[in-house]
Amino acid sequence: MKFLVPEQIETERLLLRQFKDSDWSDLHHYYSSEQATKYTVRRVFSEGDTWRAMSSMLGHWVLRGYGPYALEEKETGTVIGISGFWYPNDWPEPEIKWALCPDYWGQGYASEAAKAVQQVGLEYLPETPLISFIHSENKPSIALAKAVGAVLEEEVNFRDARWHIYRHPQSGRGRV
């Protein structure tokens, strides 16, 4: 299958790539953390839930032609989180998403990944407006969105909570 964006991106410290079956156990460090999932999936996942979430992200590539990347730390080969393109059928618009295992917070990995995904979006999806859809109380993600140049566009009700739509710069006008 031909995808709309590269299947792999490299940054200084990260390899952003499609998920593979063995990634679920590293990814479970994120999904099993109440602190990490408080504003995203809003609950702790079982191991089976994590595997299904990872499978959903991989399937997103097949259905949309783009999707979330596994964030593999180059030095250790450990999957430390997720970043990439995300557009479930109930989302307002295509998104640049990010999520990190708590042990890697505050080290610049999320911004490194988000900037790389922004560049891929500008190059390969120039006609696709990209947002980040962030729970209104998720202060770290709001700060990251602002740090990578996204601007608050509006606040909406979604799944019994208030969410912010942050618009990424130079993202075009059309849709994929």
ABEGO torsion letter per residue (X at the ends): XBBABBABBBBAABBBBBBBAAAAAAAAAAAABAAAAAABAGBBBBAAAAAAAAAAAAAAAAAAGBBBBBBBBAAAGBBAEBBEBBBBAABABBBBBBBBBAAABGAGAAAAAAAAAAAAAAAABAABBBBBBBBAABAAAAAAAAAAGBBBABBBBBGGBBBBBBBBBGAEABBX
